[in-house]
Amino acid sequence: IITFYILPFANEQFMRGEKNRLKEIINTSINIMDKYHKDYKTGKLTLPQAQEGAQKWLKSLRFGPEKKDYVSIIDIKGKSIMHPYAENLEGKDVSLLKDNEGKFFIEEIIKGCKKNGSVFVTYYWQYKEQKNMIVKKLTYNKLFPEWKWIVGTGIYISDFNAYIKGFNTTVIIILIILSILLIGMSFFLLKTLKQIESGK
């Protein structure tokens, strides 16, 4: 029951938790952009100053166990606005980028955000700063309509699977130990009962 029902359910809950965490990160990023936008609306900053300030703030944002996870920004036309680990793409049209499976993931992100305001998209991308390591990534992306920017972040599926594998392995080891202890206790109780019966 634990192996085929409880562990898969727990793993699903972990993934749901990760998705909620990504939403929180992006909502925080949107709030930062909104603060700069309000400074622009009140005349404290020009629009270029506000956008530059938001970019710098978000470019320095790091999270995750190794503090290497990040957010990136594109606009709704597919131009890369900011990417901490792929600065060579900034200012360029990336709308036709394809991953290793031929998915036009930027197009999918833009369509999803235009339709629903936000979207989860999975695609293959470089692993953190390791440009030669391409892995599967689950991303959450949200539109900031005032600037027509889309801010996104994600988790690497390999990292998530490694965590799940470690969790499942730990649970199974604990179950094996408990099973051995229960079997030992059962034999001990059985032996005790037999001694009591023979004493009668």
QUIHUNOR-V160840 format. One record per pair of residues at least 12 apart in sequence whose ideal C-beta (glycine too) atoms are under 10 Angstrom apart, sorted by the first residue. I is the first residue (numbers start at 0). J is the second residue. Records with the same first field share a line. If there is no record, write none. Layout:
I->J  J
//
This chain:
1->167  170  171  173  174
2->167  170  171  174
5->170
6->163  166  167  170  171  174
7->167
9->163  166  167  170
10->159  160  162  163  164  166  167
13->159  162  163  166
14->137  154  156  159  163
17->137  139  153  154  158  159  162
18->119  137  139  154
19->139
20->62  63  139  152  154
21->68  70  119  137  138  139  140  141  151  152  153  154
22->117  119  139  141  152
23->139
24->60  62  63  68  69  70  139  150  151  152  153
25->70  117  138  139  140  141  143  149  150  151  152  153
26->117  139  141  150
27->57  60  62  70  150
28->53  56  57  60  70  72  141  143  150  151  152
29->117  141  142  143  145  148  150
31->52  53  56  57  60  70  143  150
32->49  50  52  53  54  56  57  72  143  145  146  148  150
33->53  143  145  146
34->49  52  53  56
35->48  49  50  51  52  53  54  56  57  145  146
36->49  50  53  143  145  146
37->49  145
38->52  53
39->52  53  145  146
40->145
46->145  146
49->145  146
50->72  80  81  146  148
53->72  80  81  143  146  148  150
54->72  80  81  89  148
55->81
57->69  70  71  72  80  81  83  150  152
58->70  71  72  81  82  83  86  89
59->83
60->83  152
61->83
62->152
63->127  152  154  155  158
64->158  162
65->127  158
67->83  84  126  127  128  129  155
68->83  127  152  153  154  155  158
69->81  82  83  84  127  128  151  152  153
70->82  83  139  140  150  151  152  153
71->83  84  85  88  89  124  138  140  149  150  151  152  153
72->89  140  143  146  148  149  150  151
73->88  89  92  93  94  96  105  108  109  112  140  148  149  150  151
74->92  94  109  142  143  146  147  148  149
75->94  108  109  110  112  113  142  143  144  146  147  148  149
76->92  94  109  147
77->91  92  93  94  95  96  103  105  106  108  109  149
78->90  91  92  93  94  105  148
79->91  92  93  94  96  105
80->146  148  149  150
81->148  150
82->151
83->127  128
84->124  125  126  127  128  129  130
85->124  125  128  130
87->130
92->105
93->105  106
94->106  108  109
96->122  124
97->122  123
98->121  122  123  124  133  135  136
99->122  123  124  133  134  135
100->121  122  123  135
102->120  121  122  123
103->122
104->120  121  122  123  124  136  138  140
105->120  122  140  149
106->120
107->120  121  122  140
108->120  122  138  139  140  141  142  149  151
109->140  142  149
111->140  141  142  149
112->140  141  142  143  144  147  148  149  150  151
113->142  144  147  149
114->142
115->141  142
116->140  141  142  143  144  149
117->139  140  141  142  149  150  151
118->138  139  140  141  142  149  151
119->137  138  139  140  151  153
120->136  137  138  139  140  151  153
121->135  136  137  138  153  156
122->135  136  137  138  153
123->135  136  156
124->136  138  153  155
125->155
126->155  157  158
127->155  158
132->155  157
134->155  156  157  158
135->153  154  155  156  157  159  160
136->152  153  154  155  156  157  158
137->152  153  154  155  156  159
138->151  152  153  154
139->151  152  153  154
140->152  153
//
